[in-house]
Amino acid sequence: MPNITFIDAQGESRTVEAETGSTVMETAIRNAIPGIEAECGGACACATCHVYVDDAWTAAVGPAEHMEEDMLDFAFDVRPNSRLSCQIRIRDELDGLVVRTPERQG
């Protein structure tokens, strides 16, 4: 199972196991990761699972699709490496992925 590291706005790091085929958001919810609210449950209908993908992982994760980009307009402090964690599907190649949660969700 791939490991995902979540780093919160205060710099606290939590590494958890993720199930292949699930999403980064589902992994965060299952492991009670602070900073991921996921109000829409992963339907890409809000921006409350916003994360920053570590620069070393942006190519492996890939770019946001059009619908996700539209939802990111509602996120707080959007950056070039911003993604909605509900749209990042866990694959074996993402073992070691590092994402950071913003100071607050949109």
N, C-alpha and C positions, 0 to 999 in steps of 0.2 A: 504494500500500500504506500502511495506517495506521501511524503511529509510536506506540510505547508506551514510556514512561519508567518504569524500575524504580529505586527509591531504596532502598538497603539501610539497615540499622539504624545504620550509622556515618555515613550521609548521602551516600555515594557514589552518583552518578547514572549510569545507562546508558540511552541511548535506542536502540531497535532497531526495525527494520521488522517488521511482523506481517502474516501472510497472512490476508486476509479469509476468514472461515469457520472458521479455527482458533481455539484458545482462548489466553487469556493464559498459561496454564501451558505449553502446547505451544510458544509463542513463547519463554518463559523457558528451557525445556529446550534448544531449538534454538540459543539464543544463550548458553548456559552462564551464566545469571544466577545468582549466588550467593544462597542463602537459599530457593530453591525446590527441595524434595527430590522431590516427586511420587511417593511410594512406590507408590501404587496405579495409576499410569499414567493418571490422569484419570477414573477410574471413580466418583468421589465416594464412595470407601470409606475415606478417611482424612482427615487434616487437615494434610498436609505440603506443601500448596501455598497455604497461608493468606497472604493479602495484605490490606493496608488500602487501600481505594480513596480517592484524594484527594477531599476534600469537594466540590470543584468538579465532580466526575465521578459522584457517587453517583446522581443522578437519571438520567443517561444510561445508566449501567450497569444500574440497576434493582435491586430487592430480591432477596434469596436465596429460593430455593424451599424448601419444607418439608424435603426430604431434605438439602439443603445446610445448613440451620439445625441439623439434628440432628448432622451431622458437625462443625460448628463448635464443638459442646460439647467436642470433644476437642482443640481448638486452644489454644495458649498466648496469653494476653493478648488475648482477644476484645474487640472494640470495636464500637460501632454501625456503623462503616464496614467491618467485616470481611467478607471474601468468600473463597471458595475459587477460586483462579485457574482451575481446571479447568472451572468453571461459567460463566465469563465468555467468551462467544463474541465474536470480533472482527467488528465491523461498520465500515463506512466512517465512520459517525458517531462512532466512538471514536478517530479520529485525534487524537493528542495526549494520550491517556489517561495518567494518572500513578497508579502504585500503589507502595506501600511494603511491604517485607518485614519481618516481625517479627524481634525479636532472636534467637528460635529457633522452630523448628516443633514442633507438638504431637506 
